[in-house]
Amino acid sequence: MRTTLNLDDQLLTYAKHQAVEEGVSLAHVIENALRESLAKPRAKRETIQLITASGPGVKPGVDLDNGRSLLDIMDDPS
């Protein structure tokens, strides 16, 4: 199957040199590299437990969409 890939110039040059050294096509080198990469087992990601809070919600007058106002409130020593 034909497809178009945008590859880094250095990576493409390296792959072309490898193809010449092995006496195979560039497509063969790329296919093998992709097969090897996809065959590697992936590390399972750790599940993250988010900490949540319950309560009455946001204090009156606090606008969560206004970053400057939030910074002022957080910096207020009272």
N, C-alpha and C positions, 0 to 999 in steps of 0.2 A: 504494500500500500504506500502511496506517496503522501508525504506530509512536509510541511515547512517548519523548520526550527530556527530560532534566533539563538546562536551560541556565542559565547565569549570568544574573541579572536584567538587568544592564547590557547584556550581549550581546544578549539578546532584545529589549530596548528599541531598541537600535541597528538590529537587523535589521528590526523593525517599521517604524521611521522610513524605512529604506532602501526597504522594500516600498511604502510610501505614496508616496515621492518618485518611484519608478520606475513606479508604477501596476501593480504585480504582487502576487501573493500572497506571504505570509510563507513558505510552502512553497517557492515558486519561488526566493526569495532564499537560503534554506538549501540547497536542492538545488544551485544554482549555486556557492555557496561551497564545498560539499563536493566537487563535481566539480573545481573549480579546485585545491583542496588535494590531491586524489588524483591529479591529472594531473601535478603537479610531480615531476620525477625526484628520487629519494631519494639522498642522499650515501651512497656505499658505505663501510661501516665497515672500518677497518683491522683486519687479523688481529693478534691479540695472541699472542705466543709466551711461554708461561709457563716460568719457570726452575725446573727440578726438580733434586733432588740424589739421589744414590744413596749407599748406605751401609748400616750395620747397623740403622738405624732409631733409635728414641727411646732415650735413655740409661735405664738401670735407675732406677726410682724417680720418673720423670717421668710425671705424669698429665695428658695433653692436655685432659682434660675439667674440670680444676680450674684456673680462671683465676688465683685468688689464689696457688696453689702455683707456677704458671708465672711470675708476676711476682716472687715471692720468689727463684726460681732465676735469673731474668734479672738481678736486682739484686744477687745474690751476687757479690762481687768475686773470689772464688777460682776 
